[in-house]
Amino acid sequence: MRIAVVALGKIGLPLAVQFADSGHDVIGVDVNAKAVETINAGLEPFPGEAHLQEKLSALVPAGRLRATTDYAEAIPDADAVVLVVPLFVNDTTWEPDFAWMDAATRSLAEHLTPGTLVSYETTLPVGTTRGRWKPMLEEGSGLTEGTDFHLVFSPERVLTGRVFADLRKYPKLIGGLSEAGAQRAREFYEAVLQFDERDDLPRPNGVWDLGSAEASEMAKLAETTYRDVNIGLANQFGLFAAEHGIDVYQVIEACNSQPYSHIHRPGIAVGGHCIPVYPRLYLSTDPDADIVRTARLLNASMPERLVAQAAGILGSLEGTRAVVLGAAYRGGVKETAFSGVFPTVEALKSRGADVRVHDPLYTDDELRALGFEPYALGDAVDLAILQTDHADYRSVSPADLPGIRLIVDGRNATDAAVWAGTPRIVVGSAA
């Protein structure tokens, strides 16, 4: 097949590589000319994705994968077009911002030719595929969906850093606007993906047709919103446990020993492109989902709550030398999307603290580019807040933070024995 992938970011590029590695001719289109140039040189434009560089090194010279900034070069006569353009959410109104996706869809429509399968993999509010993309594609192309081309929604379900493994591990969900479109999608994804055998699923791992685009859209929102709500519940339990001298981690471990309990872990922040965003996409079409809204607001409040606890213990943060350990939103991943570092730094600064940030994955210049003053382990500090569960921080000790008067462990990552004698707050614990 000839396949076009629109948007070659941290999900789109590995997808394009996966399709090419399965024996198909793939052309990716992206507005970032520098990224396109880097990919065409056979180099990964971002670090951290397992096996990406080795696959690019083989596929690009072989002519199986190339990139362009020109839709006119990528879209016409493609057997399938897969779109993974980012969808943003307004921080104030929580409404989706379709600007980038609208622009990409209009460019796609302008060059769409008959016989093409169009699959959206970007997470969407329920009803978007049918209500927004179908009329936009038809108007821009002059073609009729279901007759001249087929449109489906098939959400990406992978984590950056392990995309290729996740593509094998999880069922590929599809939802079409017609039975014929769903069949085309099944045939396409079965030709470009390979699946691990799993005996824990109710049906064989592979392509799962959910019967409609709306069901497929909701499935992605539901599985990620579940995680945010579950973390919100864990944070609520953690706040209560800490007030009453209870170790919530022992409580959670005990609860989860029973097969019907799956309580997640509390933490200072929920970051990344997915979990903080998708509940708001769900709320955009189900405004009565109070449980979703409450959990999202509670999770968003955790940095402020922990900084307030620190201020209560130290008396005042005015003039305090503070460091936030970790800029990344999760351990081992060089990505700051919706990272808790931003509200944590803001909460510290609002109380008059002199704030620095440390992250082993970022250079000092990269931290400055994010708006932070860098910190070097060994420099004097009064307060440290562990925001990211990098492996490096599991062994951090008072000797690494001279003069420290309080550590706030927002990930339960530090060793209590190492910190004996130093005041220590652990989210969800009375430590």
Stockholm file with secondary structure:
# STOCKHOLM 1.0

chainA/1-431         MRIAVVALGKIGLPLAVQFADSGHDVIGVDVNAKAVETINAGLEPFPGEAHLQEKLSALVPAGRLRATTDYAEAIPDADAVVLVVPLFVNDTTWEPDFAWMDAATRSLAEHLTPGTLVSYETTLPVGTTRGRWKPMLEEGSGLTEGTDFHLVFSPERVLTGRVFADLRKYPKLIGGLSEAGAQRAREFYEAVLQFDERDDLPRPNGVWDLGSAEASEMAKLAETTYRDVNIGLANQFGLFAAEHGIDVYQVIEACNSQPYSHIHRPGIAVGGHCIPVYPRLYLSTDPDADIVRTARLLNASMPERLVAQAAGILGSLEGTRAVVLGAAYRGGVKETAFSGVFPTVEALKSRGADVRVHDPLYTDDELRALGFEPYALGDAVDLAILQTDHADYRSVSPADLPGIRLIVDGRNATDAAVWAGTPRIVVGSAA
#=GR chainA/1-431 SS CEEEEECCSTTHHHHHHHHHHTTCEEEEECSCHHHHHHHHTTCCSSSCCTTHHHHHHHHTTTTSEEEESCHHHHSTTCSEEEECCCCEECTTTCCEECHHHHHHHHHHHHHCCTTCEEEECSCCCTTHIIIIIHHHHHHHHCCCBTTTBEEEECCCCCCTTCHHHHHHHSCEEEEESSHHHHHHHHHHHHHHCCCCCCTTSSSCSSEEECSSHHHHHHHHHHHHHHHHHHHHHHHHHHHHHHHTTCCHHHHHHHHTTSTTCCCCCCCSCCCSSSTTTHHHHHHHHCTTCHHHHHHHHHHHHHHHHHHHHHHHHHSCCTTCEEEEECCSSSTTCCCCTTCTHHHHHHHHHHTTCEEEEECTTSCHHHHHHTTCCBCCTTSCCSEEEECSCCGGGGGCCGGGSTTCCEEEETTSCSCTTTTTTSCEEETTBCC
#=GC SS_cons         CEEEEECCSTTHHHHHHHHHHTTCEEEEECSCHHHHHHHHTTCCSSSCCTTHHHHHHHHTTTTSEEEESCHHHHSTTCSEEEECCCCEECTTTCCEECHHHHHHHHHHHHHCCTTCEEEECSCCCTTHIIIIIHHHHHHHHCCCBTTTBEEEECCCCCCTTCHHHHHHHSCEEEEESSHHHHHHHHHHHHHHCCCCCCTTSSSCSSEEECSSHHHHHHHHHHHHHHHHHHHHHHHHHHHHHHHTTCCHHHHHHHHTTSTTCCCCCCCSCCCSSSTTTHHHHHHHHCTTCHHHHHHHHHHHHHHHHHHHHHHHHHSCCTTCEEEEECCSSSTTCCCCTTCTHHHHHHHHHHTTCEEEEECTTSCHHHHHHTTCCBCCTTSCCSEEEECSCCGGGGGCCGGGSTTCCEEEETTSCSCTTTTTTSCEEETTBCC
//
